[in-house]
Amino acid sequence: MFGAVVCPRCRKGFAVDLEHRSSSCPHCGRQIQVRRMKVHFSSSSASLTAQAVGELNRKGRELKSFDGEIEQKTKRIVLSPVQIEILIRDMEEFDLAELEGKLAGRMVMSPDELLRRMLSLGLVYESSPGRYRRA
């Protein structure tokens, strides 16, 4: 389990392993006893704890407003050319809105980004302004 704490000497946030008895501040080198520190955020995820440390350091001395809730970023899936071909297999001619409807509910790249990728790969071409056709 990891925790986000603030050094009592330099007032900068850093992450500690809550299983250990002591740790040292990476900014000023002061040795601290972990059990005596106020833990502003704790998680088993090192990346979430790192985000909390960043939030602590960004807010500076306004730690009272830090509620310890970090939004976990959704990881967008980048489709391979084969996956893109499968996605648009039944679409002969389409526009951006139809492509967006096809992507609804999937955690993949944005329709604009997907369209740019399809154009650069040569999978589609613009048949008329705003309309695209499979190559």
NUZATOR-920670 format. One record per residue: x negated, y negated, z of N, C-alpha, C, O, CB in turn; residue in one letter. Coordinates in steps of 0.001 Angstrom, whole numbers, plus 500000, padded with zeros to 6 digits. Atoms other than C-alpha are relative to their C-alpha. Glycine has a CB too. Layout:
XYZXYZXYZXYZXYZa ...
//
This chain:
499152501171500000500000500000500000499104498763500000498123498695500741500966500004501223m 500770501228500127498680496568499041500798498838500564502029498860500578499620499737498531f 499344501184499463499418493209500606499324498739499521498119498723499268500012500038501512g 500525501313500363499006489564499638499901499184501278500905498952501950500906499283498930a 500242500769498782497450487540502473499260498717499652498788498532498530499196500832501031v 500702501273500180495921484101502939498864499938501014499051500225502196500974498778500166v 501164500122499127492451483541504348500222498843500970500624497761500542498699499785499171c 499823501088499036492598481496507581498950498901499869499172497781500328499968500552501397p 501045501014500135489362479687506696500196499155498738500289497932498831498621500665499977r 499954500771501253489667478696503014501422499814499463501615499076498497499152500686498945c 498588500133500367493501479031502716500295500455498577501215499946497938500435498571500165r 499743499441501321493269481009499474500534501412500151500118502157501038498720499987499130k 499398498680499954495328484096498797499118501051499363498347500765498446501338499982499324g 500684498862500599493884487499498056500723501274500403501553501267501313498509500049500430f 499346498719499754494949491130498035499142500864500918497914500868500830500273500734498673a 500692499071499111494073493648500718500694501348499928501873501447499586499969499468501464v 499424498670499844494588497352501130500465500092501444499648500012502361498965501149499638d 499446500017498653496893497591504134499616501227500816499849501260502024501492499891499931l 500452498801499303495482501007505016498676499761500730498351500477501677499853501155499012e 501301500279499391492092499481505914500151499115501235501126498376501373499067499330498982h 499976500818498784491285497869509258499557498575499743500131497631500286499120500617501061r 500519501346500257489294494939507911499706499826498521499607500786497757498730499734500832s 500312500360501374488554493146504688499257498679500044499236498007501075501290499907499112s 500658501295500049486549490159503578500626499171498888501048499697497858498472500156499784s 499429500923500969487794487108501727499062499925498795497866499690498966500226498585500631c 500870500074501171486501487154498145499567498574499671498644498378498881500697500601498808p 500320501394500288486409483328498128498920499444500934497963498814500484501255499152500106h 500958500586499052484536482428501322499186501049500751498219500700501429500732499131500997c 500772498942499369483318485815502599500352500298501445499719501163502050498588499660499928g 499639499783498599485003485659506019500586501392500191501427501836499409500999498933500474r 499455498701499636485683489033507621501310499790500754501379498966501666498985500814500858q 498710500120499318489310489437508682500482501379500411500124502385499797501051499303499094i 499350498762499584491249492090510544501379500023499338502204499137499560500106500104501581q 498796499931500819494060493187508266501258500012500862502242499361500513499964501236499111v 498786499891499171496523494028511064500400498678500645501547498528501068499793501041501083r 499700501295499397496300490446512399500464498960498977500886497865499347498783499486500728r 499639500934501063497043488817509034501499500049499726502139501092499857499216500314498717m 498612500049500426500477487659507951500041500460498542499392499875497675500609498555500174k 499872499460501350501415489706504892501185499309499329502329499466499755500187501562500021v 498957500753500704503358487496502464500736500852498977501872500550498613499395498792499312h 499395499111500980504059490291500002499305501338500104498082501389500242499901499421498555f 500617498675499997503501494044500046500674500867498952501874500755498699500095500660501400s 499501499123501048503876496651497352499010501135499804497833501013500141500225499222498675s 500907498909500353502460499969496260499391499764498625498490500490498206500735501348500031s 500505500338501331501839498382492856498925498920500108499169497835500637501153499525499080s 501094500967499966498496496642492496500291498805499092499910497680499414498686500670499583a 499726501108500924499730494571489539501024499030500586500891497819500407500503500541498652s 499030500898499356502736493207491463499342499203501122499648498027501318501194500803500553l 500709500699498931500476492351494381499099498922499410498974497841499985499173500990500849t 500833501005500657498117490544492004500840498807499555500385497666499641499270500613498797a 499104501098500372501068488502490715500373499177501231500462497952501153501274500544499315q 499669500698498763501989487640494307498833499144500467499040498028500945500393500999501089a 501187500781499634498416486505495012499896498767499119499593497678499605498718500856499878v 500005501143500914498555484293491931501030498966500396500763497766500338500255500456498578g 498943500909499561501823482806493172499594499277501288499848498082501439501317500773500215e 500477500630498760500319482171496612498963498932499706499019497840500272499410501051500948l 501048500966500327497294480437495117500539498810499216500023497700499343498900500677499208n 499420501093500773499434478374492759500768499038500901500729497826500689500920500550498910r 499197500852499128501699477089495528499166499323501081499637498387501727501099500810500642k 500880500632499012498770476234497799500535500140501408500802501252501863499812498536499675g 499560499963498603499903475299501298501511500113500143502011500147501267499521498768500720r 498547499890499943503596475581500417500421501462500102501282501924499353500640499345498765e 499736498574499892503673479182501547501370500308500581501860501427500431498945500648500839l 498681499758499415506988478775503368501043500217498918502037500906499149500411498833500896k 499035499846501075508788478572500039499765501283499197500568501626498329499944498794499080s 500281498753500702507196481798498814500824501104500633500628501443501800498482500346500039f 499113498990499430509838484477499242499553501426499712500211502376500135501389499802499480d 500534498665500234507760487397498013500717500775498925500504501981498794500040500771501247g 499315499301501071510006488217495091499332499649498682499289498486498283501505499644499972e 500697500162501266508139488690491859500811500724498934501231501865499129498530500548500074i 499305499352501099509862489397488576499015500897499277497934500465498876500626498960499031e 500861499091500730508400492436486967500241499793498513501380499830498048500256501476500413q 499879500252501421507702491763483331500378501291499288499829502360499554498690499421499431k 499620498838500782509410494082480927498992500181498875498656499241498156501440499853499440t 500993499714501019506953495740478657500722500249498684501586501121498585499118501219500398k 499382499847501310507928495370475035499239501050499219498008501075499200500031498657499232r 500596498927500773507326498346472847499717499490498590500593498915497943500926501246499971i 500374500370501356505462497676469615500225501223499125499681502297499383498510499498499921v 499661498884500873506828499840466834498910500238498966498305499300498447501335499747499308l 500950499639501059504551501716464452500710499861498655501939499802498613499445501463500198s 499363500096501318505143501428460690501013501122499735502052500881499120498937500020498922p 499077498882500202506788504875460676501297499771500790502389500027500284499336501337500427v 498817500284499194509140503879463511500832498880499387502061498916499448499595499630501424q 499279501096500654510036500675461655500761500530498790501909500147498563499023498872499575i 499323499417501154510842502666458513501230500790500426502269500724499768499042500900499219e 498854499243499496513110504954460533501104499055500454502286499322500234499575500919501160i 499025500965499502514804501943462117500805499373498863502012499175499000499298498912500801l 499308500690501095515650500314458771500395500955498872500749500509497780499117498889499444i 499708498996501020516280503571456875501381499805499371501515499921498153499904501390500602r 498640500131500519520050502952456528500375498563499630501529498292499300500975500522501015d 499743501404500337519732499207455873499372499687498648498152499567498542499441499047501100m 500527500348501322519401498412452170499647498524499939498511498160499636501016500346498900e 500212501443500007519826494637452394500550499458501313501632499857501746500690499314498756e 499610500490498682520031492701455659499473498589500207498637498096499450499482500935501106f 500528501296499584519496489352457341499523500137501445499595501216502034501083498861499858d 500574499962498652517967488444460685501038500389501047500716501106501994499396498646500353l 498941499674499037521314488696462539500307501499499993500517502089501052501278499199499684a 499753498561500089521895492247461272498848500790500618499068501813501267500203500420498535e 501160499353499395518360493206462291500066499892501520499730500839502232498695499375499473l 499854500190498562519006491753465740501058500942500562500885501480501656500362498543500317e 498967499055499577522184493847465997499483501418500041499866502196500914501193499923499080g 500591498662500047520215496945465061499076500234501198498942501362501674499222500195498686k 500928499889498863517727496216467880500692499871501349500044500042502382498927498944499892l 499278500266498750520432495526470503499819501141500986500006502311500651501494499779499724a 500146499022498928519735497280473791498671500716500036498426501507500947501063500996499893g 501314499351500005516238498395472870498944499026500487498991497838500171499643500519498589r 501080500850499492513158497073474630498841500020499012497763500543499295499530500471501407m 501041500081501015511207496437471480499711498537499724500252497655500390500417500741498698v 500378501372500334509705493348469908501220499200499533502251499772499178498907499993498911m 498901500877500407511894490365469038500285500191498510499400500615497767499664498512500307s 499672499841501422513732490408465677499089499179499085498701499654498018501443499604499760p 500907500821500817511564487527464356498635500672499843498076500733498748499828498604500630d 501311499354500011508373489344465301500035501280499160499097501571498417499545500316501439e 499855498770500772509643492610463816500094499694498509499489500389497693501238500781500460l 499867500379501403510623490893460564498654499574499409498307499957498292501020498869499854l 501337500392500470507174489264460281499115501225499781498359501295498812499333499044501008r 500813498783500117505582492659460852500417500812498779499565501329498056500124500860501274r 499525499249501169507781494335458231499544499336498701499154500024497757501537500114500023m 500455500722501188506916491623455692498506500193499777498067500408498647500322498509500125l 501456499855500145503176491886456407499605501420499612498600501619498929499299499611501300s 500289498608500366503276495690456083500511500350498607500174501402498063500615500944501018l 499456499737501326505145495418452788501178500950500013501506501540498983498935500550499119g 498848499111499905508120497418454042501268499342499470502175500031499003500207500434501438l 498845500746500499510612494682453082499496498785499223498338498384499342500943499564501174v 500291501252500677510713491645450836501241499130500070502346499623500300499557500237498525y 498887500941499935512879488539450771500648499946498618500075499408497671499521498575500462e 499315499948501282515425489108448008500676498685499652500745498318498479501017501106500005s 499437501341500156517154485749448489499750499275501318499410499924502307501550500040499631s 500309500721498761516750482992451096500773500554501207502002500508501250500315498514499827p 499391499463498779517392484600454486500484501422499893500964501974500883501130499155500398g 499576498602500204518195488042453007498762500844499651497891500407498899501095500106498856r 501172499148500168515730490923453039500448501358499483501557501810499772499216500145501335y 499696498709500590515614494218451168498797500926500221497642500500500213500338499858498476r 501075499010499852513659497418451733499205500111498712499759500053497614500573501379500391r 500868499885501193510704497802449402500020501411499469499356501706498475498553499584500325a 
//
